[in-house]
Amino acid sequence: MKPGIRAIFLLIFLGCAGALAYALYLQLVRHLLPCPLCVVQRIAYWLVGLTALLAFLHNPRATGRRLYSGLMAVFASAGAIVALRHAWLLRYPEAFECGISPEEKFLNALPIAQWWPVMFEANGDCADSTWEFMSLTIPDWSAILFVTFGGLAGYAFLAKRNRR
């Protein structure tokens, strides 16, 4: 496999780890509680990041690279869809109620929420928007990251093998 492709997998993993670390910072230091849609995005970051880490460590040939890249693209697409839905709800909060909802009860009942409640327990309101950077909210930035990771995974999927 091309060294550049392996570096892409490492970059995706580090990007996901950084996004999750920043989410924990916002939660624990800035006291922004994650809503159900935030938790689903965190799960997507975990899935993309762990798949990228496995791809980096495994260093597969073409078929394995395509399998890992395809999985990352699917997980990143799912995360982007949730992030875009969340961004839409922030702009039109009257269109959706996201307090104590069936989604919140379902997510909080998952074993992963019991295993690591600080990371995966949904307690916030999806329509609460108190954080912005460059006029973009957390879900906006999350959608940008997911699209970037999906694009990098797509590049890794389509890259040609080394010719020696």
C-alpha positions, 0 to 999 in steps of 0.5 A: 500500500502507498505510504500516503494512503497509510498516512491518510488512515492515521490522519483520519484517526487523529482527526476523530480522536481530536473531535472526540477530545474536544467534545469532552472538553466542551462537555466537562469544562464548558458544561455543554451537555450532549443531546441524542444527536450529539451522541449519535455523532460521537458514535460515528466518530468512534466508528470512523476513527477505530476503522481508520486505526485498524486500517493504519495498523493492519496496513492491508493490500488493495482489497483490505484497503477498499474494505476499510475505506468503504466502511469509513465512508459509510460511517462518515456519511451516516455521521454527516447525515445526522450532523446536517439534521442537527444543524437544520434543527438548530436553525428551525427548532420549532420543527422538532422537540428533542427533550426527553425523547424515545431516542434519548431513552434508547441511547441511554439504555445502550450498553455503551452508555452504561460503560462510558456515560460521560461520552455516550449518555444523552442529557442535552437539548438538540435545539440548544445552540450556545457555541459558535465559531466563525458563525458555524455551530458544533453540528456544522463543524461536525458535518464538515469533518465528516465530509472531509473524512468521507472524502479522504476515505473515498480517495483511499478507496480509489487510489491505485496500487504502487507500481514498481 
